[in-house]
Amino acid sequence: MSSPLMTRNQSRLQEMQDQQHTVLSCFLSQLEPKKVHDAMKESSWIEAMQEELLQFKLQDVWDLVDLPKGQRAIGTKWVFRNKRDERGIVIRNKARLVAQGYTQEEGIDYDEVFAPVARIEAIRLFLAYASYMKFKVYQMDVKSAFLYGSIEEEVYVCQPPGFENPSYPDRVYKLKKALYGLHQAPRAWYDTLSSYLLENGFERGVIDKTLFIKRKKKDILLVQIYVDDIIFGSTRDNMCKEFEELMHQRFKMSSMGELTFFLGIQVQQKSDGIFICQSKYVQDILTKFGFSDSKPASTPMETHKQITADLEGEDMDVHHYRSMIGSLMYLTASRPNIMFPVCVCARFQVRPKQSHYQDVKRIFRYLKGQPRLGLWYPHDSSFDLLAYSDSDLGGANLDRKSTSGGCQFLGARLVSWQCKKQTTLSTSTTEAEYIAAASCCSKVLWIQNQMLDYGVTFLHTPIFIDNSSAISIVNNPVKHSKTKHIEIRYHFIRDCNEKKLIQVVKVHTDNQFADLFTKAFDVGRFTFLVTSVGMINSE
């Protein structure tokens, strides 16, 4: 006969085991299975797959048929992903059935496949305009968006693994709609969505074909599309509500609300402005590459250090090095302060050495010390377009080519920046600065044309240059005889200056913010430049 104490202990032990089982179940549901066989063991993943197939049935995606003679079926597979919020917490499991599009043959399974995708600069322009006009930006996600796109080609796919029809196991599905993984799927979806918006009073952007605009008197509704992710905002709240209702009439939406997390970028909409950062991504890559416990560095690159090919140095694992560079390149979407060192280190991806790894490691150590740094777009700033252009003569040690740097602002909002090794070898500082200014001018013209769709016109945009000789060449055609060796494509800045689209303005070297994209600096100068381009710490 058991005592009351033993009974209580057994009950407590059973409670602890139940808790452990619950925790283990939650942990297992957060793991992303590699094969459908593993997913079939977990009820949450089975439900996710059934939900995906239900969408196929509702959208009338395919018909089960016998495979015609002379045709071949494209394979299908399940892709399992955990959907997480901006804090990294799993909010639901998502299973997607995709076609193995890499087996498609051009001219047989598909023809035209191009679909426009929004540039990251266009997203920053959108947010900058929203901060200036002081309106909220919202987001929505179309559920199984590609299934809404109709395809013209005759395409057959295999039955979904794990969900084959027991009565007709040898049959295949003939597609009526696009399936994820098909080459033509993004184009089919874009055609469907753009046609629907144009039919309902929207205009498509002249430059950016992923921007759709609707105007009512003095109010404007802006919709920016990145495949199946949509952000939108308006100067009048009612227009946003009308747009939501319009989308609900045609598509099934899986999530809506204020924009907080888009393309891996965190967006905080505050009462006095908009803050953009990638702090979650920074923590992810620090953990991925083993720098979570590393010692922080004050700058991302050592001052005046000569980074060479180091042909005699110890070899570095190519794949690991390229993975690190790729991760850092994506981070430059909101971190212009690491643009230059990342671009320099990216030049050694063919044969990376241990010395190059140390330089990349320095960038990660800097991120460890500044994980929450981001761009600040204040409400109370003006909306004038201005740009800075600079160059570092012969900065590349391998071929002595110069580096062009440039950045463009809308008021105090940094919306675009560039760091690129020049394609030609400059023979003087003036030539290097002139080529950099031409590159900056082309970016300014793109922003000018882009903002015309917003109803904003910019002329006489100032480009600040700290080299008097380069300014003289732009303004004085008499000096053309001294610049015949410079390629013709760089002389279009002079034409833009004559047409009053831009104007070149002398700026003191101390206030040349484009310096950030051309060379390394000590802590004092580097901190000044980072602050000057509008980067702040979220804390």
Secondary structure, DSSP 8 states (H G I E B T S, - for coil): ---HHHHHHHHHHHHHHHHHHHHHHHHHHHS--SSHHHHTT-HHHHHHHHHHHHHHHHTT-EEEE---TT---B-EEEEEEEEE-TT--EEEEEEEEEE-GGG--BTTTBS--------HHHHHHHHHHHHHHT--EEEEEETTGGGG-B--S--EE---TT---SS-TT-EEEESB--TT-TTHHHHHHHHHHHHHHHTT-EE-SS-TTEEEEEETTEEEEEEEETTEEEEEESSHHHHHHHHHHHHHHS-EEEEEE--EETTEEEEEETTEEEEE-HHHHHHHHHHTT-TTS---SSSS-TT------TTS-B--HHHHHHHHHHHHHHTTT-GGGHHHHHHHHTT-SS-BHHHHHHHHHHHHHHHH-TTEEEEEETTS---EEEEEEEETT--TTT---EEEEEEEETTEEEEEEEEE-SS--SSHHHHHHHHHHHHHHHHHHHHHHHHTTT----SEEEEES-HHHHHHHH-GGGGGGGTTS-GGGTHHHHHHHTTSEEEEE--GGG-GGGGGTS---HHHHHHHHHHTTEEE--
